[in-house]
Amino acid sequence: AQTVTQSQPEMSVQEAETVTLSCTYDTSESDYYLFWYKQPPSRQMILVIRQEAYKQQNATENRFSVNFQKAAKSFSLKISDSQLGDAAMYFCAYRMNYGQNFVFGPGTRLSVLP
Amino acid sequence: GAGVSQSPSNKVTEKGKDVELRCDPISGHTALYWYRQRLGQGLEFLIYFQGNSAPDKSGLPSDRFSAERTGESVSTLTIQRTQQEDSAVYLCASSPTGTASVDQPQHFGDGTRLSIL
């Protein structure tokens, strides 16, 4: 069974600084997709970034980028120039190429300090 | 275009009562998911619907939990004889398709916060 681990229950970052959130996963598949979701206090889950496992190039979305290490099964999220609005729970998620289930990690609570 | 809509947003009920939670997916989305999120924890998969196929119920924690979906529209999650351990936020999500575009993300509703007294 696939599992997703986020080893940092809580992280904090100073406004305008950079922070990296860790995610590792376990799978025997070679084709899959990885996602980072953000959940602010409003409870809404917001897609931050996605990565296709067959692509070697790391995905980027404005201030958000990932470091995808397929061999190490690692998928970390880097947030540059952190803003107060980035404060939220961040969930790493995995999905097989042919399956339906999304497997979510336990989340990392990010605080942004002014 | 409206997003995923869930109702009620909050529900408080007594232990032993039945509750019904509703999810209206984004129009045209064939895939619909239900998750449970306990306080301070991650998302726990409950059930998945894809079009008219048989649902994947592998995540339902007990036979007190059931869900239905009419075609590609509204879904209801029913919890019978509620227990205090059922207290959680129940999130619904939909996506355009289950298999043809597997990289499509899920679009989530705001969830229903269920509190069992």
Contacts between the chains, C-beta under 8 A, distances in Angstrom:
chain1	res1	chain2	res2	distance
A	33	B	102	6.3
A	33	B	103	5.1
A	35	B	105	6.1
A	42	B	110	6.8
A	43	B	89	6.2
A	43	B	91	7.6
A	43	B	110	5.3
A	43	B	111	4.7
A	43	B	113	7.9
A	44	B	108	6.2
A	44	B	110	5.6
A	45	B	91	6.8
A	45	B	93	7.2
A	45	B	106	7.5
A	45	B	108	3.7
A	46	B	108	7.9
A	47	B	105	4.2
A	47	B	106	7.8
A	50	B	103	6.2
A	50	B	105	6.2
A	52	B	103	6.0
A	91	B	42	6.2
A	91	B	43	6.8
A	95	B	102	6.5
A	96	B	102	7.9
A	97	B	102	5.6
A	98	B	99	6.9
A	98	B	102	7.2
A	100	B	31	7.2
A	100	B	48	4.8
A	100	B	50	6.4
A	100	B	56	5.7
A	100	B	98	5.5
A	100	B	99	7.9
A	101	B	45	5.6
A	101	B	48	6.8
A	101	B	56	7.3
A	101	B	58	7.9
A	101	B	59	7.8
A	102	B	33	7.2
A	102	B	43	7.9
A	102	B	45	7.0
A	102	B	106	6.5
A	103	B	45	7.4
A	104	B	35	7.9
A	104	B	42	4.8
A	104	B	43	4.2
A	104	B	45	7.9
A	105	B	42	5.9
A	106	B	41	6.3
A	106	B	42	4.2
A	107	B	41	7.5
A	107	B	42	5.1
